[in-house]
Amino acid sequence: MVSDSGTASGQEAWGVVWIDMTGDMQMSNMDSMERERKKRQLRERMISSSGSPDSSGRGGGRSLSEEEIVRNAERHTRRKRIRLLAAAAVLVIAAAGIFYYYFYVRRYETYKVAWERQVPASEGGFSGYESFGSNVLKYTKDGASYIDGKGKVVWSISYEMKSPICYVNGMYAVIADRQGNDIYICNGEGLRGQAKTTLPIMRAAVSAHGVTAALLEDSTASYITFFKEDGSSLNWGIKTVMSKSGYLMDVSLSPEGTQVMVSNVYLQDAGIGNRIAFYNFSEYGKSYPDRLVGGFEEMKSSLIPRVRFLDETHACAFGNGQIGFFSLENETSPAMTSQLPYEEEIRSICYSDRYVGVVVDSAQGEYDYRLDVYSASGKLKFSQPFNFQYRDIVIDADMVILYNENSCEIYNMSGKCRFSGSFDFTFSAVRAGKMKNELIFTGGDTIRSVHLK
């Protein structure tokens, strides 16, 4: 009895224990299920807030994994960023288009004088102006002045000349007395050197580094003498005897100052011929007799009064009825790349380091003239007939400017007329200013900045 009673008591005790454990496990399972339910609700809210469909591609269905949620969020952010970048690109392109149209295409109709300055007067009466870097160099019979973009005199030098001539190459200029003997070499900082010749000066040229050439002449020969930036003599020289090889008409130096281009006129069969020659005074030219690296007679049928280096590898010769373009990619083997004959009379020429312009009589009855503009390699940029009665023409920056004493006409490098009009003042020269719509007018003792509108 004792034993049975003990067993029954034990079973009752164990039964109580078993019932209690089962309740705990059921509560644990319920807590776990509640947690899972809350997780699902959280995921559904996350999916709903992001507006992304589930992985099945339908608005409902199975919930997404955490990786899929992250990928969807990144995809959404990436698409938003792409849309913003596309919008920004459209705005930039639109702004660039407006800028290009305003400064390169739109035709200006009027103008405004931005400022006006008086510069020191010349006692000799003559005043010449040349583009000098991005500013202006004024030269007279008694001195020269460098004038900045605000019309202020940066420096001045004094001299006495009967017939001053000026040649500019980059930020160097040479001022010489034609038929005289004085040479002044300047840059943006002022006078760099002074030289004196024993024979009369006919022409002068300067490189972009200050090397200067003077074309001299006597009764029997022509000479080219060379000077350093400080005015001291260089051990270079070119000579032509008139009775044998004729005489020199013009000289030009490359920007580096080691290549020289000349136009040489000579007699042949009771007529006149013309030769273009190239000399090289660098190490490359040492092995060539007299430093002569190339000669061309393709243009000998006409006089070539003007030759010019446009840059270090391109040069041009201007003749009566023709123009020749030359390449100096190989310094010791110059080549003529283009020879352009003109049946019409050549009225004017102009050039820069990038372009060459020619004005001829127009063959079209309704126009008086035609303007042809070429690249430095001789490729035609545009050809444009016009009626403007001009006195001079210049190429400055990307503009061709035709002008007379009180009006001008401007073309861009596509041949489009950007401005044609008159001003309420007179001037002797005009050039492009630092701003795209700015012109600098010089004349007498006045310099003006004009903004086209």
C-alpha positions in Angstrom: 0.0 0.0 0.0 2.8 2.2 0.9 4.5 1.3 -2.3 1.3 1.8 -4.5 0.6 5.1 -2.7 4.1 6.2 -3.4 3.8 5.4 -7.0 0.5 7.1 -7.4 1.8 10.2 -5.7 4.9 10.1 -8.0 2.7 9.9 -11.1 0.6 12.7 -9.9 3.7 14.8 -9.2 5.2 13.9 -12.6 1.9 14.7 -14.3 1.9 18.1 -12.8 5.4 18.7 -14.0 4.6 17.6 -17.5 1.5 19.8 -17.7 3.5 22.9 -16.6 6.3 22.3 -19.3 3.8 21.9 -22.0 2.2 25.2 -21.2 5.7 26.9 -21.3 6.4 25.4 -24.7 3.1 26.5 -26.1 3.7 30.0 -24.9 7.2 30.0 -26.5 5.7 28.8 -29.8 3.1 31.6 -29.7 5.8 34.2 -29.0 7.8 32.9 -31.9 4.8 33.0 -34.2 4.0 36.5 -33.1 7.6 37.6 -33.8 7.4 36.1 -37.3 4.0 37.8 -37.9 5.5 41.2 -36.9 8.5 40.7 -39.2 6.1 40.0 -42.1 4.1 43.1 -41.3 7.4 45.1 -41.1 8.5 43.8 -44.4 5.1 44.5 -46.0 5.2 48.1 -44.7 8.8 48.5 -46.1 7.7 47.3 -49.4 4.6 49.4 -49.4 6.5 52.6 -48.4 9.1 52.1 -51.2 6.4 51.5 -53.7 8.3 48.5 -55.1 6.5 45.3 -56.2 7.5 42.0 -54.9 9.9 39.7 -56.7 7.1 38.1 -58.7 6.5 41.4 -60.5 2.9 41.8 -59.2 1.8 44.3 -56.5 1.3 41.4 -54.0 2.5 37.9 -53.4 5.4 36.7 -51.4 7.5 39.1 -49.4 10.9 40.2 -50.6 14.1 39.2 -49.0 16.3 41.8 -47.4 18.8 41.7 -50.3 16.0 42.3 -52.8 14.7 45.2 -50.8 18.2 46.8 -50.8 18.6 46.2 -54.5 15.3 47.8 -55.2 16.2 50.8 -53.1 19.6 51.2 -54.9 17.9 50.8 -58.3 15.4 53.6 -57.3 18.3 55.9 -56.2 20.3 55.2 -59.3 17.4 56.0 -61.6 16.8 59.2 -59.7 20.4 60.2 -60.0 20.4 59.5 -63.7 17.3 61.7 -64.1 19.0 64.5 -62.3 22.2 64.1 -64.3 20.2 64.1 -67.6 18.3 67.3 -66.5 21.6 68.9 -65.6 23.2 67.9 -68.9 20.2 69.4 -70.8 20.6 72.7 -68.9 24.3 72.8 -69.6 23.8 72.2 -73.3 21.1 74.8 -73.4 23.3 77.3 -71.7 26.2 76.5 -74.0 23.9 76.9 -77.0 22.7 80.3 -75.8 26.2 81.4 -75.1 27.4 80.3 -78.6 24.5 82.0 -80.3 24.9 85.2 -78.4 28.7 85.5 -78.9 29.3 83.7 -82.2 26.2 83.7 -84.3 23.8 86.6 -83.4 24.2 89.7 -85.5 24.9 92.8 -83.5 22.8 95.9 -84.3 24.2 98.7 -82.1 27.1 99.5 -79.8 28.0 101.2 -76.5 31.3 103.0 -75.8 32.6 101.3 -72.6 35.5 103.7 -72.0 37.6 106.3 -73.8 41.2 107.4 -73.1 43.6 110.0 -74.3 47.1 108.8 -75.0 50.2 111.1 -75.3 50.2 113.1 -78.5 53.0 112.8 -81.1 54.9 115.9 -82.0 55.6 114.5 -85.5 52.0 114.1 -86.4 52.2 110.4 -87.5 50.7 107.7 -85.2 50.6 104.0 -86.0 49.0 101.2 -84.0 49.7 97.5 -83.9 48.0 94.6 -82.0 50.6 93.7 -79.3 49.8 90.5 -77.4 46.2 91.1 -76.2 46.7 94.9 -76.1 48.0 97.7 -78.4 51.3 99.2 -79.3 51.3 102.8 -80.5 54.4 104.1 -82.4 55.2 107.5 -83.7 58.2 109.4 -85.1 59.3 110.4 -81.6 58.5 107.3 -79.5 56.3 104.3 -78.7 53.8 103.3 -76.0 52.4 100.0 -74.8 48.7 100.5 -73.9 46.8 97.9 -71.9 43.2 96.7 -72.2 41.9 99.7 -70.1 43.6 102.3 -72.2 46.4 102.9 -69.7 50.0 103.4 -70.8 52.2 100.6 -69.4 55.5 101.9 -70.7 56.9 104.4 -73.1 60.2 104.8 -75.0 61.6 107.9 -76.8 63.5 108.0 -80.1 63.7 110.1 -83.3 62.8 108.5 -86.6 61.9 109.9 -90.0 59.8 106.9 -91.2 59.1 104.4 -88.4 58.0 100.9 -89.3 56.7 98.3 -86.8 56.6 94.5 -86.9 55.0 92.4 -84.1 55.4 88.7 -83.4 53.5 87.5 -80.2 54.8 89.6 -77.3 57.8 91.1 -79.2 57.9 94.1 -81.5 60.7 95.7 -83.5 60.5 99.4 -84.5 62.9 100.5 -87.2 63.6 103.6 -89.2 63.0 102.9 -92.9 65.9 104.2 -94.9 67.5 104.9 -91.6 69.8 102.9 -89.2 68.0 102.6 -85.9 66.3 99.5 -84.5 64.4 99.2 -81.1 63.4 95.8 -79.8 60.6 95.7 -77.2 58.3 93.2 -75.3 55.6 93.6 -72.8 58.0 94.8 -70.2 59.5 97.6 -72.3 62.7 98.2 -74.3 64.8 95.1 -74.5 67.5 96.2 -76.9 68.7 98.7 -79.4 70.8 98.2 -82.5 72.3 100.3 -85.3 73.0 99.3 -88.9 75.6 100.6 -91.3 73.3 100.4 -94.3 69.8 101.8 -94.8 67.0 99.6 -93.4 64.4 98.4 -96.0 62.4 95.9 -93.9 62.5 94.4 -90.4 61.2 91.3 -88.7 61.2 89.8 -85.2 60.6 86.4 -83.7 58.3 85.6 -80.8 61.5 85.4 -78.7 63.1 88.7 -79.7 65.5 87.5 -82.5 65.4 90.4 -85.0 66.2 90.5 -88.7 66.9 93.7 -90.7 66.9 93.7 -94.5 69.5 96.2 -95.7 70.5 97.3 -99.2 73.3 99.1 -101.1 73.8 99.7 -104.8 75.1 96.2 -105.5 73.6 93.8 -103.0 70.9 93.0 -100.4 71.8 91.8 -96.9 69.9 90.4 -93.9 71.6 90.9 -90.6 70.4 89.4 -87.3 70.4 90.6 -83.8 69.7 89.1 -80.4 67.0 90.4 -78.0 69.4 92.8 -76.4 70.4 94.3 -79.7 73.8 92.6 -80.0 74.7 91.0 -83.4 74.2 87.4 -84.2 76.8 85.5 -86.3 74.2 84.9 -89.0 73.9 86.5 -92.4 72.2 86.3 -95.8 73.5 88.1 -98.9 72.3 88.3 -102.5 74.3 90.1 -105.2 72.0 91.9 -107.6 74.0 91.1 -110.8 73.8 87.4 -110.0 71.0 86.3 -107.8 68.9 89.5 -107.6 67.8 91.3 -104.5 65.6 90.6 -101.5 62.1 91.9 -101.3 60.9 90.6 -97.9 62.0 88.6 -94.9 60.1 86.7 -92.1 61.2 84.8 -89.0 59.5 81.8 -87.5 58.3 82.2 -83.9 61.3 80.4 -82.5 63.6 82.6 -84.6 65.7 79.9 -86.2 63.9 79.6 -89.5 64.0 82.4 -92.1 61.8 82.9 -95.2 62.7 85.4 -97.9 61.4 86.6 -101.3 64.1 87.0 -103.9 63.6 88.8 -107.2 66.0 88.3 -110.1 66.3 89.0 -113.8 65.8 86.2 -116.3 65.6 86.4 -120.1 65.0 90.1 -120.1 62.2 89.5 -117.6 61.7 89.2 -113.8 61.5 86.0 -111.8 60.8 85.4 -108.2 62.2 82.7 -105.8 61.0 81.8 -102.3 63.8 80.5 -100.1 64.0 79.0 -96.6 67.1 79.1 -94.3 67.6 77.2 -91.1 70.0 78.6 -88.4 69.4 75.8 -85.9 71.5 72.8 -85.4 69.5 71.1 -88.2 70.7 73.6 -90.8 74.5 73.3 -90.1 75.0 70.6 -92.7 73.4 72.7 -95.6 75.5 75.1 -97.6 74.8 78.7 -96.5 72.0 77.2 -94.3 69.7 77.1 -97.4 67.3 74.2 -96.9 64.7 74.9 -99.6 64.0 77.0 -102.7 60.8 77.3 -104.8 60.3 78.9 -108.2 56.7 77.7 -108.7 55.5 81.3 -108.2 58.2 82.9 -110.4 55.7 84.3 -112.9 54.7 87.1 -110.5 56.4 89.3 -107.9 56.1 88.1 -104.3 56.3 91.3 -102.2 55.2 89.7 -98.9 56.2 86.5 -97.1 55.1 85.5 -93.7 55.6 82.7 -91.1 52.1 82.1 -89.7 53.4 79.7 -87.0 56.4 77.4 -86.6 55.2 74.9 -89.2 53.2 77.1 -91.7 54.2 79.9 -94.0 52.6 81.9 -96.8 53.8 83.9 -99.8 51.6 86.6 -101.3 52.1 87.4 -105.0 50.5 89.4 -107.7 47.7 87.1 -108.7 48.6 84.1 -106.6 49.2 82.8 -103.0 51.4 80.0 -101.9 51.1 77.9 -98.7 54.1 76.1 -97.3 54.6 73.4 -94.7 57.7 73.2 -92.4 56.7 70.0 -90.5 60.2 68.9 -91.5 62.4 71.9 -90.8 65.1 70.9 -93.3 62.6 69.9 -96.1 60.0 72.6 -96.5 57.2 71.8 -99.0 54.7 73.8 -101.0 51.3 72.4 -100.0 49.1 74.7 -102.1 49.4 77.2 -104.9 46.2 79.3 -105.5 46.1 81.4 -108.6 43.7 84.4 -108.8 42.3 85.7 -112.1 40.7 88.6 -110.3 42.9 91.4 -109.0 44.0 91.0 -105.4 43.0 94.1 -103.5 44.1 93.3 -100.0 45.6 90.6 -97.9 45.5 89.9 -94.1 46.8 87.1 -91.9 47.1 85.9 -88.3 48.8 82.8 -86.8 45.8 80.7 -87.9 44.2 82.3 -90.9 44.9 84.0 -94.2 42.4 86.4 -95.9 42.3 87.7 -99.5 40.0 90.4 -101.0 39.6 90.4 -104.7 37.2 92.1 -107.2 34.0 90.1 -107.4 32.9 88.5 -110.6 29.3 88.8 -109.5 27.7 91.9 -110.8 25.7 92.7 -107.7 28.8 92.8 -105.5 32.0 94.8 -105.6 34.4 92.5 -103.8 34.8 88.9 -102.5 36.5 87.8 -99.3 38.2 84.4 -99.2 39.6 83.1 -95.9 41.9 80.1 -95.6 43.3 78.1 -92.7 47.1 78.1 -92.2 47.3 74.9 -94.2 45.6 76.5 -97.2 42.1 75.0 -96.8 39.3 77.3 -97.7 37.2 78.4 -94.7 34.7 80.5 -96.5 34.2 82.8 -99.5 31.8 85.7 -99.1 30.9 88.5 -101.6 30.3 92.0 -100.1 29.8 95.7 -101.1 31.3 97.4 -98.0 33.7 100.2 -99.1 36.6 99.4 -96.8 40.0 101.1 -96.4 41.8 98.2 -94.6 41.2 94.7 -93.3 42.6 92.7 -90.4 42.1 89.2 -88.9 42.0 89.2 -85.2 41.0 86.2 -83.0 38.2 84.6 -85.0 37.0 87.8 -86.6 37.7 89.3 -90.0 37.3 93.1 -89.7 36.9 95.4 -92.7 36.9 99.1 -91.9 37.2 102.7 -93.1 37.4 105.9 -91.1 34.1 105.7 -89.3 32.4 102.3 -90.0 33.2 98.6 -90.1 31.9 95.2 -91.2 32.7 92.0 -89.2 32.6 88.4 -90.3 33.1 85.2 -88.3 35.0 82.2 -89.5 31.8 80.7 -91.0 31.4 83.7 -93.3 28.4 85.1 -91.3 28.3 88.9 -91.0 28.2 89.7 -87.3 28.1 93.5 -87.6 27.8 96.2 -90.2 27.4 99.8 -89.1 28.8 103.2 -88.5 30.1 105.0 -85.4 29.8 108.6 -84.2 33.6 108.9 -84.1 36.5 108.5 -86.5 39.4 106.0 -86.1 42.5 104.8 -88.0 42.5 101.1 -86.8 40.3 98.6 -85.0 41.0 95.2 -83.4 39.2 92.6 -81.3 39.1 93.2 -77.5 39.4 90.7 -74.7 35.6 90.2 -74.5 33.8 88.4 -77.4 31.7 91.5 -78.2 34.4 94.1 -77.6 36.3 96.1 -80.2 39.3 98.4 -79.5 39.4 101.6 -81.7 42.5 103.6 -82.1 43.1 106.9 -84.0 45.1 110.0 -83.4 45.6 110.3 -79.7 42.4 108.5 -78.6 41.7 104.9 -77.8 38.2 103.5 -77.2 36.6 100.3 -76.0 33.3 99.5 -77.7 30.8 96.8 -76.8 28.6 95.5 -79.6 25.0 94.9 -78.7 
